[in-house]
C-alpha cells in the first residue's frame, strides 16, 4: 500500500460514522501466506489497513476480513470473534484445502496472535472449508496421469530430453553430465523457490531431488541410446546426420514425454499431498473447474448473516444451451442455461451480532 492509498483509507475512516463495523475486502488472504511464504507481505498490508480503521479515533472495528485469490473456501476466527474469510472459488481452477493449518500464528501491533480454523456453523464438527479435506487429498492423486492430462507440457519435456540426448551423444563425458545436472538444478530449483517464495528445507531438498531425478534419467537414457546407435547403426552418407537425429528423436522424445513429464507431475503430487508445497501448480495441472463457491451476506440492523454456497459440478462450455424463454420481453431470463440443472448447496451459514464485542482480557 503506497502513501496515496493510505491517505485515502485514512480519510475515509476519519469520516465514517462512529462505532461503524467494517467488512474489509483484501486482494489476498495474507493471513494464509504468513507461514507458507517468508517473502509474502500480504498480511502486513491487511494489518495496516485494519490499523488505519482502528486508529481513526471513531470506535471503528473490523469484524470481517474477506478475500479471494486462493481458489477455495475457508474461514478462520481471531480475537473478539473476528472472521477471516477466503472465498476464491469463482471459476478458476481449484486450489487444495488439505494444506490449511488448524492454527495460524501471526502478529498484530507487535503482539503474537493466533487464528483458528473455524468449524462449519451448521455441523460444529467439520472444518469450515470447501471442498473438504478428504476430497482435496483424493483429487491430488489424479496427477498420477499428469503426462496425459498435460500432453502439451509433455511435448515440451520430450523436446528437452531430445536436445539433451543430442548433447550426450556428441560428448558422453563427465563435463557434459555435470552441465546437465547444473541446468536441471538451476531451472527446477529456481522455479520451485520462486513459486513457493520460500527457501525452507523441504523446498530446497525436494527440488534438488527432483532435479537429480531428471538428470539421472536423461544421462541414463542418453548414454544408453548413444552406445546402442554406435554399436548397431551406421549413419553415413549425405543423410547420415538426418537419420541420426531421427533415431534420437524416436528414442529420447518418448522418454521425456512419458517419464520426464510424469516425474514432474509426481513431484508436484507428492509435495502437495504431504509437504504443503505446489498448491498452485499441482492443482492447476488437474484442470478442475469445479467446486465453485461464493459468499452471500444479508445485513440487517441487528446482525450480518453469511450464507456460503457451493457448486460441486460446474457445466463445461459444451453443457450450455440457449434459453428458449429468453427474448426482448423477458429480460430477466438468462440467454444461456445449463443442459442439466445446477445443484447448488449450502456449505455453511453463520451470523455476527453488531453489538460491540467484549474485549479479551
Helices and strands as residue ranges (DSSP letters): H 3-14, E 21-26, H 30-33, H 42-54, E 61-67, E 73-77, G 79-81, E 83-87, E 103-108, E 111-117, E 129-130, H 133-140, G 141-145, H 146-149, H 151-170, H 174-184, I 185-189, H 190-196, H 201-232, H 240-254, I 255-260, H 261-274, H 279-284, E 292-299, E 303-311, G 317-319, E 320-322, E 336-338, E 345-353
